Amino acid sequence: ERIAALVSGARSSSRRAPNVNGPATIFNIFTSGARIGLASAAMTASISTHVLDTAIGRPVSGVRVSLYRGTELVARGDTDGDGRIAELGKELAAGSYRLLFAVKGPFFEEVALQVRLDEGHYHVPLLVTPFGCVTYRGS
C-alpha cells in the first residue's frame, strides 16, 4: 500500500528530507509491518496559451481563459494584443486541469479542454474559426 501526502516546508518539517527545499512528496511504504518513508522534491508544471483566429489570420485579444483543477479556479487571465497569456499558471502540481476559453462567436460560447500536466512547461494554443476549433501541445 502506498499513501502520498504533500508536505509544505519539508526542510523544517521532515528529518528524512533535510536537503529538500519547498514542498516534498512523502511516500509511505508498508513492508512486513515496517513503515519506511521516502521523500522526493515535488514536480511542478506551468502553462501558457495563445488564441488565433485562422479565418482572418490574426490573434484574438480579450479572450477570458480560466484554469480549473476539479472545481477549484486555479488561475484566470485575458489574452493580450498578440492573443497570448504568457504565464497563465505556474508552480502547478501534476494532475488533471480544465482550460475554459470564453470565445464569443456565432457558434461557440466556450471551449473547454481537459489536460494532464506533469513536470515542465505546457503551451496550449487554440485555433478558432467561426464554426470550428483545434488545439495541440505547442512549444
GROMACS elastic network, one bead per residue, 0.5 to 0.9 nm:
[ bonds ]
;  ai    aj funct       b0    kb
    1    28     6  0.81256   500
    1    29     6  0.64142   500
    1    30     6  0.61758   500
    1    31     6  0.86355   500
    2    27     6  0.64811   500
    2    28     6  0.57103   500
    2    29     6  0.53892   500
    2    30     6  0.72488   500
    3    26     6  0.81119   500
    3    27     6  0.58973   500
    3    28     6  0.55210   500
    3    29     6  0.73991   500
    4    25     6  0.66018   500
    4    26     6  0.57293   500
    4    28     6  0.67908   500
    5    24     6  0.84711   500
    5    25     6  0.59567   500
    5    26     6  0.56538   500
    5    27     6  0.71557   500
    5    28     6  0.87943   500
    6    23     6  0.67709   500
    6    24     6  0.61063   500
    6    25     6  0.51033   500
    6    26     6  0.66977   500
    6    42     6  0.82699   500
    7    10     6  0.60403   500
    7    13     6  0.78729   500
    7    14     6  0.86440   500
    7    22     6  0.85857   500
    7    23     6  0.56704   500
    7    24     6  0.55598   500
    7    25     6  0.64613   500
    7    26     6  0.72292   500
    8    11     6  0.86952   500
    8    13     6  0.78869   500
    8    22     6  0.62054   500
    8    24     6  0.66897   500
    9    12     6  0.59093   500
    9    13     6  0.62246   500
    9    14     6  0.83782   500
    9    20     6  0.84493   500
    9    21     6  0.68307   500
    9    23     6  0.55751   500
    9    24     6  0.76474   500
   10    14     6  0.52823   500
   10    15     6  0.82595   500
   10    16     6  0.87897   500
   10    17     6  0.64435   500
   10    18     6  0.74388   500
   10    19     6  0.85884   500
   10    20     6  0.62157   500
   10    21     6  0.65000   500
   10    22     6  0.60754   500
   10    23     6  0.59733   500
   10    24     6  0.59112   500
   10    25     6  0.88967   500
   11    14     6  0.61213   500
   11    15     6  0.75641   500
   11    17     6  0.64527   500
   11    18     6  0.52775   500
   11    19     6  0.65971   500
   11    20     6  0.57487   500
   11    21     6  0.57388   500
   11    22     6  0.70953   500
   11    23     6  0.87242   500
   11    24     6  0.89642   500
   12    15     6  0.76536   500
   12    17     6  0.89467   500
   12    18     6  0.77865   500
   13    17     6  0.85744   500
   13    18     6  0.89642   500
   14    17     6  0.55448   500
   14    18     6  0.68067   500
   15    18     6  0.56173   500
   16    19     6  0.88608   500
   16    37     6  0.74385   500
   16    38     6  0.73000   500
   16    39     6  0.70007   500
   17    20     6  0.55359   500
   17    21     6  0.87760   500
   17    24     6  0.81859   500
   17    38     6  0.81000   500
   17    39     6  0.59626   500
   17    40     6  0.78039   500
   18    21     6  0.82317   500
   20    23     6  0.77442   500
   20    24     6  0.68629   500
   20    39     6  0.82731   500
   20    40     6  0.74280   500
   20    41     6  0.61321   500
   21    24     6  0.78259   500
   21    41     6  0.76678   500
   22    41     6  0.78585   500
   22    42     6  0.81769   500
   23    41     6  0.66927   500
   23    42     6  0.58327   500
   24    39     6  0.64474   500
   24    40     6  0.57387   500
   24    43     6  0.86886   500
   25    38     6  0.83705   500
   25    39     6  0.57833   500
   25    40     6  0.56038   500
   25    41     6  0.63340   500
   25    42     6  0.56409   500
   25    43     6  0.88937   500
   26    37     6  0.66322   500
   26    38     6  0.58000   500
   26    40     6  0.68276   500
   26    41     6  0.89778   500
   27    36     6  0.82822   500
   27    37     6  0.58048   500
   27    38     6  0.53273   500
   27    39     6  0.63807   500
   27    40     6  0.84438   500
   28    35     6  0.66014   500
   28    36     6  0.58870   500
   28    38     6  0.66525   500
   28    39     6  0.89663   500
   29    34     6  0.82453   500
   29    35     6  0.57705   500
   29    36     6  0.53665   500
   29    37     6  0.64511   500
   29    38     6  0.79775   500
   30    33     6  0.61904   500
   30    34     6  0.57578   500
   30    36     6  0.65670   500
   30    37     6  0.89741   500
   31    34     6  0.51870   500
   31    35     6  0.64037   500
   31    36     6  0.78373   500
   32    35     6  0.83960   500
   40    43     6  0.88592   500
   42    93     6  0.76928   500
   42    94     6  0.88314   500
   43    91     6  0.84292   500
   43    92     6  0.83561   500
   43    93     6  0.66851   500
   43    94     6  0.68480   500
   43   118     6  0.74349   500
   43   119     6  0.53423   500
   43   120     6  0.81310   500
   44    90     6  0.77521   500
   44    92     6  0.51207   500
   44    93     6  0.51348   500
   44    94     6  0.63020   500
   44   117     6  0.87783   500
   44   118     6  0.71465   500
   44   119     6  0.51435   500
   44   120     6  0.66214   500
   44   121     6  0.87596   500
   45    89     6  0.81141   500
   45    90     6  0.62757   500
   45    91     6  0.55190   500
   45    93     6  0.63704   500
   45    94     6  0.65675   500
   45   117     6  0.65026   500
   45   118     6  0.61302   500
   45   121     6  0.55974   500
   45   122     6  0.74248   500
   46    87     6  0.73414   500
   46    88     6  0.76743   500
   46    89     6  0.53188   500
   46    91     6  0.59348   500
   46    92     6  0.60214   500
   46    93     6  0.89992   500
   46   117     6  0.83147   500
   46   119     6  0.81823   500
   46   120     6  0.64361   500
   46   122     6  0.61009   500
   46   123     6  0.84747   500
   47    85     6  0.89852   500
   47    86     6  0.80166   500
   47    87     6  0.62264   500
   47    88     6  0.57405   500
   47    89     6  0.52093   500
   47    90     6  0.65440   500
   47    92     6  0.85132   500
   47   117     6  0.86505   500
   47   120     6  0.87184   500
   47   121     6  0.57890   500
   47   123     6  0.56709   500
   47   124     6  0.74101   500
   48    84     6  0.76679   500
   48    85     6  0.56954   500
   48    86     6  0.50278   500
   48    87     6  0.50164   500
   48    88     6  0.51976   500
   48    89     6  0.70216   500
   48    90     6  0.89465   500
   48   121     6  0.79671   500
   48   122     6  0.64005   500
   48   124     6  0.63191   500
   48   125     6  0.81954   500
   49    65     6  0.86866   500
   49    79     6  0.82644   500
   49    83     6  0.83236   500
   49    84     6  0.57649   500
   49    85     6  0.53720   500
   49    86     6  0.66086   500
   49    87     6  0.79420   500
   49    88     6  0.72866   500
   49   122     6  0.84117   500
   49   123     6  0.54539   500
   49   125     6  0.51027   500
   49   126     6  0.74564   500
   49   138     6  0.88600   500
   50    59     6  0.78453   500
   50    60     6  0.83769   500
   50    79     6  0.73176   500
   50    82     6  0.80641   500
   50    83     6  0.53690   500
   50    85     6  0.63739   500
   50    86     6  0.81052   500
   50   123     6  0.78868   500
   50   124     6  0.67654   500
   50   126     6  0.61469   500
   50   127     6  0.82524   500
   51    58     6  0.89835   500
   51    59     6  0.59526   500
   51    60     6  0.55892   500
   51    61     6  0.77679   500
   51    63     6  0.78143   500
   51    79     6  0.74450   500
   51    82     6  0.85004   500
   51    83     6  0.50830   500
   51    84     6  0.64812   500
   51    85     6  0.89031   500
   51   124     6  0.89403   500
   51   125     6  0.58226   500
   51   127     6  0.59004   500
   51   128     6  0.73486   500
   52    55     6  0.89185   500
   52    56     6  0.89186   500
   52    57     6  0.72076   500
   52    58     6  0.58525   500
   52    60     6  0.54783   500
   52    61     6  0.88393   500
   52    82     6  0.87607   500
   52    83     6  0.64861   500
   52    84     6  0.89279   500
   52   125     6  0.76979   500
   52   126     6  0.63898   500
   52   128     6  0.61337   500
   52   129     6  0.85711   500
   53    56     6  0.58925   500
   53    57     6  0.57369   500
   53    58     6  0.54219   500
   53    59     6  0.58273   500
   53    60     6  0.61994   500
   53   126     6  0.86261   500
   53   127     6  0.59325   500
   53   129     6  0.56127   500
   53   130     6  0.83687   500
   54    58     6  0.66797   500
   54    59     6  0.83251   500
   54   127     6  0.62774   500
   54   128     6  0.60281   500
   54   129     6  0.58094   500
   55    58     6  0.80982   500
   55   128     6  0.75808   500
   55   129     6  0.52494   500
   55   130     6  0.74681   500
   56    59     6  0.88392   500
   56   129     6  0.82486   500
   58    82     6  0.83952   500
   58    83     6  0.83901   500
   59    80     6  0.89753   500
   59    81     6  0.73806   500
   59    82     6  0.55138   500
   59    84     6  0.80485   500
   60    63     6  0.68411   500
   60    79     6  0.72407   500
   60    80     6  0.80855   500
   60    81     6  0.73205   500
   60    82     6  0.71082   500
   60    84     6  0.83254   500
   61    78     6  0.74885   500
   61    79     6  0.50211   500
   61    80     6  0.51618   500
   61    82     6  0.65207   500
   61    84     6  0.76607   500
   62    77     6  0.89724   500
   62    78     6  0.52241   500
   62    80     6  0.63077   500
   62    81     6  0.76403   500
   62    83     6  0.75640   500
   63    77     6  0.81731   500
   63    78     6  0.51922   500
   63    79     6  0.52469   500
   63    80     6  0.83090   500
   63    83     6  0.78246   500
   63   101     6  0.68258   500
   63   102     6  0.59452   500
   63   103     6  0.60098   500
   63   104     6  0.82199   500
   64    76     6  0.72001   500
   64    77     6  0.57803   500
   64    79     6  0.67236   500
   64   100     6  0.81552   500
   64   101     6  0.60936   500
   64   102     6  0.53213   500
   64   103     6  0.75835   500
   65    75     6  0.83728   500
   65    76     6  0.56647   500
   65    77     6  0.54500   500
   65    78     6  0.59839   500
   65    79     6  0.75817   500
   65    85     6  0.85724   500
   65    88     6  0.82935   500
   65    99     6  0.68379   500
   65   100     6  0.55571   500
   65   102     6  0.63201   500
   65   103     6  0.88631   500
   66    73     6  0.71172   500
   66    74     6  0.77151   500
   66    75     6  0.58846   500
   66    77     6  0.66125   500
   66    78     6  0.87540   500
   66    88     6  0.84111   500
   66    98     6  0.80294   500
   66    99     6  0.57776   500
   66   100     6  0.50898   500
   66   101     6  0.66957   500
   66   102     6  0.83680   500
   67    72     6  0.85530   500
   67    73     6  0.60354   500
   67    74     6  0.54952   500
   67    75     6  0.50960   500
   67    76     6  0.61181   500
   67    77     6  0.88977   500
   67    88     6  0.77936   500
   67    89     6  0.77455   500
   67    97     6  0.67817   500
   67    98     6  0.57237   500
   67   100     6  0.64368   500
   68    71     6  0.62164   500
   68    72     6  0.54093   500
   68    74     6  0.52616   500
   68    75     6  0.71512   500
   68    76     6  0.88973   500
   68    96     6  0.88532   500
   68    97     6  0.55736   500
   68    98     6  0.50510   500
   68    99     6  0.65367   500
   68   100     6  0.79868   500
   69    72     6  0.53399   500
   69    73     6  0.66273   500
   69    74     6  0.65472   500
   69    95     6  0.80060   500
   69    96     6  0.65069   500
   69    98     6  0.63605   500
   70    73     6  0.81965   500
   70    96     6  0.78109   500
   70    97     6  0.69730   500
   70    98     6  0.76387   500
   73    76     6  0.76514   500
   74    89     6  0.75682   500
   74    92     6  0.88744   500
   75    88     6  0.63560   500
   75    89     6  0.60621   500
   76    88     6  0.67634   500
   76    89     6  0.83843   500
   77    85     6  0.69458   500
   77    88     6  0.65247   500
   78    83     6  0.85964   500
   78    84     6  0.81166   500
   78    85     6  0.68016   500
   79    82     6  0.73959   500
   79    85     6  0.51746   500
   79    86     6  0.87433   500
   80    83     6  0.51065   500
   80    84     6  0.53890   500
   80    85     6  0.65629   500
   81    84     6  0.74111   500
   82    85     6  0.88441   500
   84    87     6  0.89086   500
   84   125     6  0.86770   500
   85    88     6  0.58066   500
   86   123     6  0.87650   500
   87    90     6  0.67545   500
   89    92     6  0.67060   500
   90   121     6  0.86559   500
   92    95     6  0.85197   500
   92   117     6  0.83199   500
   92   118     6  0.88854   500
   92   119     6  0.87570   500
   93   117     6  0.79681   500
   93   118     6  0.76676   500
   93   119     6  0.82036   500
   94   116     6  0.76245   500
   94   117     6  0.52733   500
   94   119     6  0.65563   500
   95   115     6  0.83840   500
   95   116     6  0.56558   500
   95   117     6  0.53948   500
   95   118     6  0.65476   500
   96   114     6  0.69115   500
   96   115     6  0.57247   500
   96   117     6  0.62389   500
   96   118     6  0.88954   500
   97   113     6  0.82373   500
   97   114     6  0.57422   500
   97   115     6  0.53286   500
   97   116     6  0.62665   500
   97   117     6  0.72525   500
   98   112     6  0.66488   500
   98   113     6  0.54971   500
   98   115     6  0.61400   500
   98   116     6  0.87768   500
   99   111     6  0.80893   500
   99   112     6  0.55852   500
   99   113     6  0.50952   500
   99   114     6  0.64211   500
   99   115     6  0.75533   500
  100   110     6  0.67325   500
  100   111     6  0.58300   500
  100   113     6  0.65587   500
  100   114     6  0.88582   500
  101   109     6  0.85343   500
  101   110     6  0.54861   500
  101   111     6  0.50733   500
  101   112     6  0.62461   500
  101   113     6  0.84233   500
  101   126     6  0.86881   500
  102   108     6  0.85697   500
  102   109     6  0.61429   500
  102   111     6  0.66589   500
  102   112     6  0.87467   500
  103   108     6  0.64991   500
  103   109     6  0.54773   500
  103   110     6  0.53912   500
  103   111     6  0.70053   500
  103   128     6  0.87114   500
  104   107     6  0.81179   500
  104   108     6  0.62527   500
  104   109     6  0.50481   500
  104   110     6  0.72670   500
  105   108     6  0.53519   500
  105   109     6  0.63510   500
  105   129     6  0.86266   500
  105   130     6  0.60392   500
  105   131     6  0.81841   500
  106   109     6  0.80519   500
  106   130     6  0.61618   500
  106   131     6  0.73667   500
  107   130     6  0.65280   500
  107   131     6  0.57427   500
  107   132     6  0.83214   500
  108   111     6  0.70571   500
  108   130     6  0.76796   500
  108   131     6  0.72623   500
  108   132     6  0.82046   500
  111   133     6  0.85022   500
  113   135     6  0.88363   500
  117   120     6  0.80805   500
  117   121     6  0.86095   500
  117   122     6  0.75430   500
  118   121     6  0.86866   500
  121   139     6  0.83219   500
  122   137     6  0.68145   500
  122   138     6  0.71729   500
  122   139     6  0.71709   500
  123   136     6  0.84869   500
  123   137     6  0.58690   500
  123   139     6  0.57694   500
  124   135     6  0.68260   500
  124   136     6  0.60712   500
  124   137     6  0.50831   500
  124   138     6  0.57342   500
  124   139     6  0.83770   500
  125   134     6  0.84869   500
  125   135     6  0.57339   500
  125   136     6  0.63369   500
  125   137     6  0.70575   500
  125   138     6  0.65531   500
  126   133     6  0.69477   500
  126   134     6  0.60192   500
  126   136     6  0.74814   500
  127   132     6  0.84155   500
  127   133     6  0.54545   500
  127   134     6  0.52928   500
  127   135     6  0.61343   500
  128   131     6  0.77970   500
  128   132     6  0.59110   500
  128   134     6  0.66882   500
  128   135     6  0.87951   500
  129   132     6  0.51748   500
  129   133     6  0.61163   500
  130   133     6  0.83603   500
  135   138     6  0.88186   500
